[in-house]
Amino acid sequence: MTEENMTLVKRFLQNREAAGYKDKAGTRYKIKKYMEYLEETGLQPEEVHYREAGDYQGRLLAEDSYTIGTINNFINIVISFYDFLINQNLALNNPFTDIERIKNDKKLPKNILSEVQMNSLLDDFRNFVAGKNLKEKKSKYKLHVLAEVLYSTGLRIHEAAALRVEDIDLNQGIIKVKKTKGDKARTVILNEYVKEVLSLYIKRMRELILNKNSNRDRFFGAETTVLERQVNRELKRITGRFKYPAMTSHGFRHALGFHLLRAGCNIRYIQQMLGHKRIKNTEIYTKVDRDSLKSVLDSYHPRQEVSDG
């Protein structure tokens, strides 16, 4: 890298650091790779146009060592680099903003439990009386309520952790979700079973479950990291004992979307329940795995049995 380009990269990294970006090493690697491309082609940053920008993306794709997501991260860094150059009056436009980005098709998440497996797992969560002492029983009871909420509503763990008592309206059977991924509030509907679970928790059990160290402004009394660690630890224990696929708290959300679709629920309803902005994010649940396809074929194909002749 030329001394001039090294100075430019250093200034860019300092600018990003001042703006609060943390991944300095990753950014340095990505922008250094772009600078190597420029030196190889004999171009200065301000001389790059739409065609060269597309060529650089194509080269990244041809290397085979990068995933589509990683390639898009490379391009995002270069876009930021040109925004910096424009702000410094070192470039007139950003050649990477108009190129056609590579689409990263979302795949059906792995380790989604079947309906039967999910029911068994939730039944195990409900068996909180099996705790060794009162403290453990209280902790397990809270996780039982949390698990039922996550599976019934599709809330993300940080959305559930941010809930307050006033966000839950049992009369209307709704939860008002305010701390969402896209900062767009939404309302989720409660089924009858989880309404009963929440009613018992709110009216009789919550004050007994929370302790002096609990954050009483939070419905479950704890921050996201604490709740996530607790529920994931319990999930690891239960799935390991049942020899089920390993899952995390986010697995409840994926299972809800997948199970609703398999039950015949309209995908638009599922989109609204999960709070997806784009229908394509919900459409991942329409992808079936090989075992599901074989099961359907075995059940419905007219030539199922071999005649004894």
C-alpha positions in Angstrom: 0.0 0.0 0.0 1.4 3.4 -0.9 2.1 5.9 1.8 -0.6 8.2 0.6 -3.2 5.4 0.8 -1.9 4.3 4.2 -2.5 7.8 5.5 -6.0 7.8 4.0 -6.9 4.5 5.6 -5.6 5.7 9.0 -7.7 8.8 8.8 -10.7 6.7 7.8 -10.3 4.4 10.8 -9.8 7.2 13.2 -13.0 8.8 11.9 -15.0 5.6 12.4 -13.5 5.1 15.9 -14.6 8.6 16.8 -18.1 7.8 15.6 -18.3 4.9 18.0 -17.5 1.9 15.7 -15.7 -0.9 17.6 -14.5 -3.5 15.0 -11.3 -1.6 14.1 -9.3 -4.7 13.1 -12.0 -6.1 10.9 -12.5 -2.8 9.2 -8.8 -2.3 8.6 -8.6 -5.8 7.0 -11.5 -5.1 4.6 -10.4 -1.6 3.6 -6.8 -2.8 3.1 -8.1 -5.5 0.7 -9.9 -2.8 -1.3 -6.8 -0.7 -1.4 -4.8 -3.7 -2.8 -7.4 -3.9 -5.5 -7.0 -0.3 -6.4 -3.2 -0.6 -6.5 -3.5 -3.7 -8.7 -5.7 -1.9 -11.2 -3.7 1.4 -11.0 -6.7 3.4 -9.8 -7.1 6.1 -7.2 -10.2 5.9 -5.0 -11.8 9.0 -6.7 -11.3 7.3 -10.1 -13.5 4.3 -9.3 -16.9 4.2 -11.1 -19.9 1.9 -11.2 -18.2 -0.6 -13.4 -15.1 -0.9 -11.2 -17.2 -1.2 -8.1 -19.1 -4.1 -9.6 -15.8 -5.7 -10.7 -14.5 -5.5 -7.1 -17.6 -7.2 -5.8 -17.3 -9.9 -8.4 -13.7 -10.6 -7.4 -14.7 -11.1 -3.8 -17.4 -13.5 -4.9 -14.9 -15.4 -7.1 -12.5 -16.1 -4.2 -14.9 -18.8 -2.8 -13.5 -18.2 0.7 -16.2 -15.6 1.7 -19.8 -16.1 2.4 -22.3 -13.8 0.8 -22.9 -12.1 4.1 -19.1 -11.5 4.5 -19.0 -10.1 0.9 -21.8 -7.7 1.8 -19.9 -6.6 4.9 -16.8 -5.8 2.7 -19.0 -3.7 0.4 -20.6 -1.9 3.4 -17.1 -0.9 4.7 -16.2 0.4 1.2 -19.4 2.4 1.1 -18.6 3.9 4.4 -15.1 4.7 3.1 -16.5 6.6 0.2 -18.9 8.5 2.4 -15.9 9.6 4.4 -14.1 10.7 1.2 -17.0 12.7 0.1 -17.2 14.4 3.5 -13.5 15.2 3.2 -14.0 16.6 -0.3 -11.8 13.8 -1.7 -14.4 12.2 -3.9 -17.5 13.5 -5.7 -19.7 10.4 -5.4 -20.0 6.9 -4.0 -19.7 4.3 -6.8 -20.8 1.4 -4.6 -24.2 2.7 -3.6 -25.8 1.8 -7.0 -24.3 -1.6 -7.7 -26.7 -4.6 -7.5 -25.8 -6.3 -4.2 -25.6 -10.0 -3.9 -28.7 -11.4 -2.2 -28.1 -13.6 0.8 -31.0 -16.0 0.7 -32.2 -16.8 4.2 -32.4 -20.5 5.1 -34.7 -22.3 7.4 -33.0 -22.2 10.8 -31.6 -25.5 12.0 -32.6 -27.3 15.1 -36.3 -26.3 15.0 -38.1 -28.7 17.4 -41.2 -30.6 16.2 -44.5 -29.8 17.7 -44.3 -33.0 19.9 -40.8 -32.1 21.0 -41.8 -28.6 21.9 -44.7 -29.8 24.0 -42.4 -32.1 25.9 -39.9 -29.3 26.4 -42.5 -26.9 27.7 -43.9 -29.6 30.0 -40.5 -30.0 31.5 -40.2 -26.2 32.0 -43.6 -26.4 33.8 -42.3 -29.0 36.2 -40.7 -26.3 38.4 -41.6 -28.2 41.6 -38.7 -30.5 40.8 -36.3 -27.8 41.9 -33.9 -28.8 44.7 -34.9 -25.9 47.0 -37.2 -23.0 47.2 -34.8 -20.6 45.3 -34.4 -23.1 42.4 -38.2 -23.7 42.3 -38.8 -19.9 42.0 -36.2 -19.6 39.3 -37.6 -22.5 37.3 -41.2 -21.1 37.7 -40.1 -17.8 36.2 -38.4 -19.6 33.3 -41.6 -21.6 32.8 -43.6 -18.4 32.3 -41.0 -16.9 30.1 -40.8 -20.0 27.9 -44.6 -20.0 27.4 -44.6 -16.3 26.5 -41.7 -16.8 24.0 -43.4 -19.7 22.2 -46.9 -18.3 22.3 -46.0 -14.8 21.0 -42.7 -15.2 19.1 -41.1 -12.4 21.1 -37.4 -12.0 20.9 -35.6 -12.4 24.3 -34.7 -8.7 24.5 -38.4 -7.8 23.8 -39.6 -10.1 26.6 -36.9 -8.8 29.0 -38.0 -5.2 28.4 -41.7 -5.9 29.2 -43.4 -4.0 32.0 -46.5 -5.1 33.9 -48.5 -2.3 32.2 -47.6 -3.6 28.8 -49.7 -6.7 29.4 -53.5 -6.4 29.1 -55.1 -9.6 30.1 -58.7 -8.2 29.6 -57.9 -7.6 25.9 -55.5 -10.5 25.7 -52.6 -8.5 24.2 -49.0 -7.5 24.9 -47.8 -4.2 23.8 -44.2 -4.7 22.6 -42.3 -1.4 22.7 -38.6 -2.4 22.6 -38.5 -4.1 19.2 -35.7 -4.9 16.8 -36.7 -2.1 14.4 -37.9 0.3 17.1 -41.4 0.0 15.8 -43.9 -0.9 18.5 -46.3 -3.7 17.8 -49.1 -5.6 19.6 -49.1 -9.4 19.9 -52.2 -11.5 20.7 -52.2 -14.0 23.6 -53.8 -17.4 23.4 -56.0 -18.6 26.2 -53.4 -20.8 27.8 -50.7 -18.2 28.1 -53.3 -15.7 29.4 -53.9 -18.1 32.3 -50.2 -18.5 32.9 -49.6 -14.8 32.9 -52.7 -14.1 35.1 -51.4 -16.4 37.8 -47.9 -14.9 37.5 -49.1 -11.3 37.8 -51.8 -11.8 40.4 -50.2 -14.3 42.8 -46.7 -15.3 41.9 -44.6 -12.3 40.7 -44.2 -10.7 44.1 -43.1 -14.1 45.5 -40.7 -14.8 42.7 -38.9 -11.4 42.5 -36.3 -10.7 45.2 -34.6 -7.6 46.6 -32.0 -7.7 43.7 -34.7 -7.9 41.0 -35.4 -4.9 38.7 -39.0 -4.4 39.5 -39.6 -2.1 36.6 -39.1 -5.2 34.4 -41.9 -7.8 34.1 -39.4 -10.7 34.6 -37.2 -8.7 37.0 -34.0 -9.0 35.0 -32.0 -7.6 32.1 -31.7 -9.4 28.7 -28.3 -10.9 29.3 -29.4 -12.5 32.6 -32.7 -13.9 31.3 -31.0 -15.2 28.1 -28.3 -16.9 30.1 -30.8 -18.5 32.5 -33.2 -19.8 29.8 -30.4 -21.0 27.5 -28.9 -23.0 30.4 -32.2 -24.6 31.1 -32.7 -25.4 27.4 -29.3 -27.0 27.2 -30.2 -29.2 30.1 -33.6 -30.3 28.8 -32.6 -30.8 25.2 -29.6 -32.8 26.3 -31.6 -35.0 28.5 -34.2 -35.7 25.8 -31.6 -35.9 23.1 -33.3 -33.2 21.2 -31.6 -30.8 18.8 -29.8 -28.0 20.7 -31.6 -24.7 20.7 -31.4 -21.2 22.3 -34.1 -18.8 23.4 -34.6 -17.6 19.8 -35.6 -21.2 18.9 -39.1 -20.5 20.4 -39.6 -17.8 17.9 -38.6 -19.9 14.9 -40.6 -22.9 16.2 -43.8 -20.7 16.4 -43.4 -19.5 12.8 -42.8 -23.0 11.5 -45.5 -24.7 13.5 -48.1 -22.1 12.6 -47.4 -22.5 8.9 -47.5 -26.3 9.2 -50.9 -25.9 10.9 -52.2 -24.0 7.9 -52.0 -20.4 9.2 -51.8 -17.7 6.5 -48.3 -16.5 6.1 -49.4 -12.8 6.3 -50.8 -13.5 9.8 -47.5 -15.1 10.8 -45.6 -12.0 9.4 -47.7 -9.7 11.7 -47.3 -12.0 14.7 -43.5 -12.1 14.4 -43.2 -8.4 13.5 -41.4 -9.0 10.2 -41.2 -5.9 8.1 -40.7 -7.9 4.9 -42.7 -11.0 3.9 -39.5 -12.6 2.6 -38.3 -12.9 6.2 -41.4 -14.9 7.0 -41.1 -17.0 3.9 -38.1 -18.9 5.3 -40.6 -21.1 7.1 -42.1 -22.3 3.8 -38.9 -24.2 3.1 -39.2 -27.8 4.1 -36.4 -30.2 4.9 -35.8 -33.5 3.3 -37.4 -35.5 6.2 -40.6 -33.5 6.1 -40.8 -33.9 2.3 -40.3 -37.7 2.6 -43.0 -37.8 5.3 -45.5 -36.0 3.0 -44.6 -38.2 0.1 -45.1 -41.4 2.2 -48.4 -40.2 3.5 -50.0 -39.0 0.3 -48.5 -40.8 -2.7 -51.0 -43.4 -4.1 -48.3 -46.1 -4.5 -47.6 -46.6 -0.8 -47.9 -50.4 -0.5 -46.4 -53.2 -2.5 -49.0 -55.7 -3.6 -48.5 -59.4 -2.7 -49.6 -60.1 -6.2 
